[in-house]
């Protein structure tokens, strides 16, 4: 369809009409067309700017919120100006769960894998001039705790600014959905497959951040398919990594980009960083979901002798807080990439 001014106006009118017709509780998040709606919620905020010191093995509570409510915005920055200490771990606990449903390196949560910052902008996550921002909605019924932990090799002490916006609303007392995030690394990938996510229960997968350090391809990151094992059925989602993360048929220079739902903000000396958000098309499951990606440099041929180094973060919602995959030790997370070994 060619979008002339008339067609664009008609299309915009249709979209706006659909959004306005949606009841407030059916919308996954506030849209521009939905901003006029008044609800029973009351906005609250926890913010701070001070010296944060976390010794090795210690923790610091960033926010301890009382529900029912929904986190609408979370940001953090420190005076290292984007050069994050990789021993910092973000843990988020929902309600009174003993285990965190988010347990990942702090910088990696926002897309700065390994603490290396590259600015990018997307619909739910952004990094701009060392300001790390998340807009993923995070409902909770009783309590939400954001904790900064240090499992690294030295004490941490920096000037830190951070804030959490949240909405107090009785409607969230019965909401079962909780945001989860887990971190995985295959250094190197074994048997040609890297696991991005493995979840059991009822929920939907909303996106991933992927970094590939390629051993033999110093520009291109490969042609591996994304595979969904969804409720006892297995199917390929996209025929190639480039398709999954939103850019195809590029030349040897492979331009970087960032957009609302997908992006490729880093391609440098064999290090490729990508993201994909399933906002309009969440991957829904009723029993279980396992997401894998193939490590391939040629279509249909798993990479073995020159296997690459894959690091991923998976984001999903499911009913009730669940324990996520155990976070590898600091030494394992920061080990020299297999792809760089001679």
N, C-alpha and C positions, 0 to 999 in steps of 0.2 A: 504494500500500500504506500503510495507516494503521499508524504505529509505536506500538503499545501497548507497555507494559513487557515483555510476553511476547515480542512480535515482535522488539523491539529486542535482547533477550537472545539469541534464536535467531540473528538476523542477526550479532551480534557473535561468537557461537560459530562460525558458518560462516566468517567472515573470519579469525578467529584460527586455525581449523583449516587453512585454505588457506595462511596465512603460515607456520605451523609445519611444514607438509609441504614447503615449498620448500627445496631444497638451498641452502646458504649462498651459493654462487657465482651463483645465479640471481637473488638479490634485488638490485635496483638500489641500495638503500641500507638502512641499519639502520632497522627499524621497531620500534615499541614492543613488538610481539609477538615480535620477533626478538632482543631485547636479551640474552637468556640465552646465546646461542650464543658459544662460544669458538672462535677461529680460530688460525691460525699467525702472525697479525700481531702486531707490537709497536708501540705508540703512541710517537710522538716529537713534539716541539714546538719551534718557533723563535719566541721572543717577545722584545720589546724595548720600552723606554720611554726615549727620549732625544731630544735636539735633532737634527732632520734638516734639513740644509741642501742644497738642490739649486739650483745657479745656472742661469741661462738656458742651455739646450742641454745641461745636465748630467743625470746619472743617479745613482740610489742603489739599491743592491741590498737589498731587504727580506728575501729568503730565497733560499738556494741549497741545494736538497735533493738528496740522493743516493737513487736508487731501488734496486730496484723498490719502488713504493709508491703511495699514494693520499692526496691532500689531502682532509680531511674537514671542515675549517672554516678560514675566513680572515676576520679582522676587522681594522679599522683605525680610528683616531680621531686628531684633533689638537686643539690648544688654541684653534683658531678656533671651536670648539663648533658644528660643523656648517656653518659658512660657508666651504666649501672654495674654495681658489684654483683657478679653472678651467683653469689652465695645467698642472696635474698630470695625467700620463698613466700608466695602469697597463699594463705589458707583461708577459706571461707566456710563457715559452719552454719547450717540452716537449722533453726529451731533448737532443740536440745540434742542433736545428733553428736555422738562421741567422735566421729571421724569427719574430716572436711570433705565437702562435695567439690571443692576447687582446691587443688594442691599442685601448684606449678611454680616454676621460677617467675619472680615478679615481672621482670622485663619481658619475658617470653609471652606472658599472658596478653600483653598489648601488641605483640608482634615483633619485639626487638629480641630475636632469638640469640641466645648466648650473650645477651647484654649489648649487642651491637645495634645501635639505633639508626634507622633510616626513616625519614618522614614519609607518611602516606595518609590518605584519607579514605575512609569507607563509611558505609551507613551505620555501622555499630561500633567501630573501633578506629581510633586515629592516634597518630603520633605527629605532633607539630612543635618544632623547636624545643624539644625535651619535655613537652607536656604530654603525658600519656593518658588517654581518655577512652572510657568504655561507656556505651549507651545501651548495652544489652539489659532488658528488664529482668529484675530478679525478685520475684514474689517470695514472701515468707509469712508464716502464720504467727509464730511466737517471738522469734529472736533471730537476729543475723549478726554474726561476728566476723569482722575482717581482721586478720592477724598477719603480721609481718614476722617471719622466722628467719634465723640465720643458721644454715647448716654448712657454711663454708669453712675457709681455712684462716680467717682473720676476723677480728671484731669490726663492726660497722658503726660509724658515727658520722652523720651528715645533717645539714639543714634540709628538712623535708617539708613540702607543702602537699596537702592532700584534702580531699573532700568527698563526701557521699551525700547525694540528694536522694531522698526517699519520700514516699507518700504513705501516710497513715490512713488506713481505710478498713472498716470492719468487713468489707466484701472479701478481703484476702484471707480471712480466718478459715475459710473452707477451700481455698485454692490449693491444689495438690502439687502443682508444677514447681520444680526447683531447678535452677541452672547448675550444670555440672561442667567441669573442664578437667582434662587430664593431659599429661605430657608424656611422649614416648620418643625414644631414639633407637635407631638400628645402625650401629657403627661397627662393621658394615651391615648392610641388609643380607639376611640369610635366606637361601632358597628363593631369591627373587621376589619376596613379598615383605612389605612393611605394614604392620597393623597401626591404623590411626585411632580406632575406637573399638571397644568391646563393651556393650552394655546389655543388661537384662532388666526387663520390666516393661513399662508402657510409657512411651514418650516420643520425641522427635529430635533428630540431629539437625543442627542449624548452621554448622560451618566448621572450617579448619584453617589453620595456618601451617604451611609446610615449607621447610627449608631442605634443599638438596645440595650436598657438596659432592660434585661429580669427580670421579677418579680419572676417567679417560676423556670425557667431553668437557672442555674448559669453558664452553659458552652454553651449549644446549644441555638440558637436564634429563632428557629421555622421553620415552614414549609409553610409559606404563599406564595401563587402564586402572580406573577406580572400580572396585568391586564391592557390592553390598550383599551381605548375607543377612537377609531380612525375614524374620518369622519363618524360618526353615526353608526359605527359597533363596537361591543365589542368582545374581544378575549383574552384568557389567553396567556401570552408569555412564561412563564416557570412554570413547576409544582413544585414550591418550592423555597424558598429564597436562599437556598444553590446552586441550579442550576443557578439561575439568576446571582449570584455573583461569580460563577466559582469554586465551590468545592463541591463534593458529597460523600456520604457514608463514612463520616469520623467517627472515633471512639470518645469516650468520651473526649479525650484530645484536639481534634480539632486544628490542627496545623495552625499557621498563615503563610501567604505568600503574596508576591506582584509580579505581572507580568504585561505585557504590557497592556492588556485590562481588567483585573479583578484582584481583590485582597481582602485579608482579613487580614489586618495588625495588628488588635487588637482583642484579646479575653482574657478578664481578669475580674474575679469576676462578670460575667454576662453582661459585656460591650463588645459588638461586633461591630467592624467598618469594613465596606466593600465598595468596589467601582466597578463600571462596566462602561466601555466605549464602545459605539457602533460606532467604527471607521470604520470597514468594513461593518457594517450593520445598518446604521442610520435609525431611525424610522421616515419615511417620512409621512407628513400629508398635506392635501390641504385646510382643513376647521378648524379642531380643534383636539386637543389631550389632553386626561386626563389619567394620569398614577396613578394607585393605587397599593398598596401591602397589602396583607392580614396579619393580626396578628393571627397566628395559631400555636398551639403547637402540634396539631394532625391534620392529613390530613382531610379536609372537615369540621372541627369544629372551628368556630370563637372563639377566646379567649375573654372572657368577664370579669368574676370576677377577673381574674389574668392578666388583660390587661397590655401590656408592654409600654415602652416609646420609640417612634420612632422620630429620627431627620434625615432630608434628605436635600440634595442640588441637584437640577436638573439643567442640562446644556443643552441648545438647541439653534439652530439658527432659526430665522424666518425673513420674509421680513419686514424691517422697524423697528425702535426702538419702543418697546411696554412697558407699565408699568407692572411691575411684582407684584406678591403677596406682600402685605404689610408686612414688617418685624415686628414681635412682639416686645414688649418693652424689654428692658434689663432685667427687673425683671422677665418677663415671660420666656425669653430665658434661664435664669440662675436658674430658680426655681428648687428646689430639685426634683429629679426624682421620679415619682409616684412609680416606681418599687422598690425604696429603702425605701419607707415609710412602717412603721410597722402597 
